[in-house]
Amino acid sequence: MNNLKRYLKVFKNFYLVVGGAALVWMLFFDRYNVVARIETQVRIGQLESDLDFYQQEKGRIEEARSVLENSPQELEKYAREEFRMKKDNEDLFILTE
């Protein structure tokens, strides 16, 4: 009985009750609660890794583009391989596995 009175005395403290209620509200019910913050941080991490990937891809594509712009032989090779282009006097055979 003595312990029960001690616990009830703690809940009579207005500032403690209001502070606890505000803390619970901010942790679980607020628009920017803890769960939303964690989900946002995870999403930011995913987007940053996507950004790194796309920056590497951009660099690779720009390098390939500069090679194609500066070398007619590479441009012809690329056109033949990717778009199956051919000269007028050639025959094109497509081999599949």
C-alpha positions, 0 to 999 in steps of 0.5 A, a space after each residue: 500500500 505504501 508503494 502504491 501511494 508513492 507511485 500515485 504521488 508521482 502522477 500528481 506532479 502536473 509537469 511530469 504528467 504533461 511532459 510524459 504525455 507530450 513525449 508520448 505524443 511526439 514519439 508515436 502520434 505526431 506527424 514527424 514521429 519516430 517511425 516516420 523519421 526512421 523511414 525517412 532516414 532509410 529512404 534517404 540512404 536508398 536515394 543516396 546510393 541510387 545517386 552514386 549509381 547514376 553518377 557512375 553510369 553518367 560518367 561511363 556513358 559520357 566516356 563512351 560518347 566521347 569515344 564515339 564522337 572522336 573515332 569513326 571506326 568505333 562509331 561504325 562498330 557501335 552502329 553495327 552492333 547495337 542497331 544492326 546497320 550495314 553497308 549497301 553491298 553487305 549481307 547481315 546474318 544474325 546469329 542467336 544461341 
